[in-house]
Amino acid sequence: MAEKNKVPLFESEIIVAKFGGSSLSNGDHFQKVKEIVTSDERISFVIPSAPGKRFDNDEKVTDLLYECYAASSAGESIDDLFDSVTSRYDSIIADLGIDLDLTEEYTHIRWAIMHHAGRDYAASRGEYLNGIILAAFLDFDFVDPAPYIKFADDGLFESEITDSLLYTELKKHRHAVIPGFYGSMPNGTIKTFSRGGSDITGSIVARAVMASVYQNWTDVDGFLMADPRIIDEPRTISTITYKELRELSYMGAGVLHEESIFPVRNAGIPIVIKNTNHPEAEGTVIVSDINAPEASSVITGIAGKKGFSVISIEKAMMNTETGFGRRVLEAIEKEEVNFEHLPSGIDTMSVILSTEEIADKRDRILDRICSTVEPDSITIEDGLALIAVVGRGMVKAKGTASRVFKATAEADINIKMIDQGSSELNIIIGVEESDFVSAMNAIYKEFEK
């Protein structure tokens, strides 16, 4: 259903709020969520994740449910594992002091897992049960997403059908809790999004109800300029575009599932990242576009990942061979491997691949390339880390690349690869994995002077 043909659900503005597992891990966190929801009458629809970790060595409920599925599939008892799941929910209910008995739900779910209801079904019950509890605690309606969030027979998400079904259903509810992470296949079986998929559900609901804002509540004050495990106390980004977020998320920056931006991006709905434990913090606003970059910031963020390999191909007069690059990529494609980057020269071509993805395919890939394009030489090197420097301000700022190179040179780090997107939104460099942390720190300090 096209947005322009929809009639607004209600006369007032609507906010869709998604709360992550860390925000719903125990009764105390449920209380914080209730304070947030009841403090803003615009919050109409709430999307919960399954309970996350309460402490460092704790297990997430979703992981426990995956373990239940694995044990059942192996013909083993799931009693102890499933009791760990039910005790988490019973503890939350007791802490909240609400009159709710989930015994019937527990019995059905245990039976279904033991009778091979499927891995996705088992995992989805974490959100399902948490949604029932949160709805009771907030005194909101409970809406099971399975009949409304649809996947095709091939497992692909059915965007338009889902949008229409959700819009029609949610018109009936002034306030509702809709569990995240799952929907259903045409035959009615449960199908989940990838891990972190509650973010996607929130985005889908926000689009369906034409929300004015999609709030994503987590355990950090917003989207950080760099990974706090690498950079000490990185700055929070106040505003970021969807394009910048996509670049940073792809390179490993967390907080938000990268696929969750598409439904709201297409509908022009802003996302706000907020901290459940620090709700007064401004957070990060994610928008489609910003007319003028902040004068004080050339770059928006830095992100990176380890675990890449580079195939280096040399052949004299490579540039005169029509289809040379295509044949190289076809050789890789036949092994069902995706390439990451393609830096090249006149007689050289490099292909960056995930080391893990090619673990048992290396020799076959090299053999295919050799037989296809007959290079003068071909080598493969592991241990590469990629770092992306991203920012809308880079387009108009002179010398951004030179500052990146200056920072790494002064830190005595050798750059092994350079790639810049045609949009000038990012610069990606490759360094030895052993230099990854030093390079990240050097670049961050250069741009935060």
Stockholm file with secondary structure:
# STOCKHOLM 1.0

chainA/1-449         MAEKNKVPLFESEIIVAKFGGSSLSNGDHFQKVKEIVTSDERISFVIPSAPGKRFDNDEKVTDLLYECYAASSAGESIDDLFDSVTSRYDSIIADLGIDLDLTEEYTHIRWAIMHHAGRDYAASRGEYLNGIILAAFLDFDFVDPAPYIKFADDGLFESEITDSLLYTELKKHRHAVIPGFYGSMPNGTIKTFSRGGSDITGSIVARAVMASVYQNWTDVDGFLMADPRIIDEPRTISTITYKELRELSYMGAGVLHEESIFPVRNAGIPIVIKNTNHPEAEGTVIVSDINAPEASSVITGIAGKKGFSVISIEKAMMNTETGFGRRVLEAIEKEEVNFEHLPSGIDTMSVILSTEEIADKRDRILDRICSTVEPDSITIEDGLALIAVVGRGMVKAKGTASRVFKATAEADINIKMIDQGSSELNIIIGVEESDFVSAMNAIYKEFEK
#=GR chainA/1-449 SS CCGGGCCCSSSSCCEEEEECGGGGSSHHHHHHHHHHHHTCTTEEEEEECCCCCSSTTCCCHHHHHHHHHHHHHTTCCCHHHHHHHHHHHHHHHHHHTCCCCCHHHHHHHHHHHHTTCCHHHHHHHHHHHHHHHHHHHHTCEECCSTTTSBBCTTSCBCHHHHHHHHHHHHTTCSSEECCSSEEECTTSCEEECSTTTHHHHHHHHHHHTTCSEEEEEESSSSCBSSCTTTSSSCCBCSEEEHHHHHHHHHTTCCSSCGGGHHHHHHHTCCEEEEETTCTTSCCEEEESCCSSCCTTCSCCEEEEEEEEEEEEEECTTGGGSTTHHHHHHHHHHTTTCCEEECCBCSSEEEEEEETTTTTTTHHHHHHHHHHHHCCSEEEEEEEEEEEEEECGGGTTCTTHHHHHHHHHHHTTCCCCEEEECTTSSEEEEEEEGGGHHHHHHHHHHHHTC
#=GC SS_cons         CCGGGCCCSSSSCCEEEEECGGGGSSHHHHHHHHHHHHTCTTEEEEEECCCCCSSTTCCCHHHHHHHHHHHHHTTCCCHHHHHHHHHHHHHHHHHHTCCCCCHHHHHHHHHHHHTTCCHHHHHHHHHHHHHHHHHHHHTCEECCSTTTSBBCTTSCBCHHHHHHHHHHHHTTCSSEECCSSEEECTTSCEEECSTTTHHHHHHHHHHHTTCSEEEEEESSSSCBSSCTTTSSSCCBCSEEEHHHHHHHHHTTCCSSCGGGHHHHHHHTCCEEEEETTCTTSCCEEEESCCSSCCTTCSCCEEEEEEEEEEEEEECTTGGGSTTHHHHHHHHHHTTTCCEEECCBCSSEEEEEEETTTTTTTHHHHHHHHHHHHCCSEEEEEEEEEEEEEECGGGTTCTTHHHHHHHHHHHTTCCCCEEEECTTSSEEEEEEEGGGHHHHHHHHHHHHTC
//
